Amino acid sequence: YAKTSRTELLHFTVGGKDAGWMDKRAFTATLDKATYSKMSRGAKIGDAAVSSKHGLYTKPNNTAEDGEKIGLGSLYANQNVQIIQSAKLSTGVT
């Protein structure tokens, strides 16, 4: 991945062989579809040793091009939280 003042470039391979760099706009994103369910239940985030292995995102990972990783679960380690929504991805991940 490279970013210039005018564009973003992606490095890619075809059949395992280096094909080069191309403008990100030339690619069609392959994103997972998400099915959302509203819910309301309490939970507790695991300790830092566990929660630091899980990313914190603005949207379910790989479901939107504008979704961003904003940190790690350890930001909320050992805290009681209220779960308000779940997402099941087309890959089967919940």
C-alpha positions in Angstrom: 0.0 0.0 0.0 1.3 3.5 -0.9 -0.4 6.9 -0.7 0.6 9.9 -2.6 -0.9 13.4 -2.6 -3.1 12.4 -5.5 -4.0 8.8 -5.1 -3.6 5.5 -3.2 -1.8 2.6 -4.8 -2.1 -1.2 -4.1 0.6 -3.8 -4.8 -0.8 -7.0 -6.1 0.0 -10.5 -7.5 -1.7 -12.7 -10.1 -1.3 -16.4 -9.8 1.3 -15.9 -7.1 3.5 -13.7 -9.3 4.2 -10.0 -8.7 2.0 -7.9 -11.1 3.0 -4.5 -9.8 1.2 -1.4 -8.4 -2.1 0.1 -9.5 -4.4 2.9 -8.4 -6.8 1.7 -5.7 -9.8 3.0 -7.8 -9.2 0.3 -10.4 -10.1 -2.4 -7.9 -13.6 -3.7 -7.0 -13.7 -4.3 -3.3 -14.6 -7.8 -2.1 -16.5 -7.1 1.1 -18.4 -9.3 3.4 -22.2 -8.8 3.8 -23.4 -8.3 7.3 -26.8 -9.2 8.8 -27.4 -7.1 11.9 -29.5 -8.1 14.9 -30.5 -5.6 17.7 -30.0 -6.9 21.2 -29.6 -5.6 24.7 -27.6 -7.6 27.2 -24.8 -7.0 29.6 -21.3 -8.5 29.2 -17.8 -8.0 30.5 -14.8 -7.4 28.3 -12.0 -9.9 29.0 -8.7 -8.9 30.6 -6.0 -7.2 28.5 -4.3 -10.5 27.7 -7.4 -11.6 25.9 -9.0 -8.4 24.7 -5.7 -7.1 23.2 -5.9 -9.8 20.6 -9.2 -8.3 19.2 -9.5 -5.2 17.0 -12.0 -2.4 17.6 -13.6 -1.1 14.4 -16.0 1.6 13.4 -18.0 -1.0 11.4 -17.8 -4.8 11.3 -14.3 -5.6 9.8 -14.3 -6.0 6.0 -17.9 -4.9 5.5 -17.4 -1.4 4.2 -14.5 0.4 2.6 -14.8 3.3 5.0 -14.6 1.1 8.1 -11.6 1.8 10.2 -9.6 0.0 12.9 -9.7 2.4 15.9 -7.9 0.4 18.5 -7.8 -2.9 20.4 -10.3 -4.4 22.7 -7.9 -3.9 25.6 -9.0 -0.3 25.6 -12.1 -1.5 27.5 -10.4 -4.5 29.4 -12.3 -5.7 32.5 -15.2 -3.2 31.9 -18.9 -4.0 32.0 -20.6 -3.1 28.8 -24.1 -3.2 27.2 -24.2 -5.1 23.9 -26.7 -3.3 21.6 -26.2 -5.0 18.3 -24.6 -8.1 16.7 -23.5 -8.8 13.1 -23.2 -12.1 11.3 -21.0 -11.9 8.3 -21.5 -13.8 5.0 -18.3 -15.7 5.8 -20.1 -17.2 8.8 -18.3 -15.1 11.4 -20.5 -13.7 14.2 
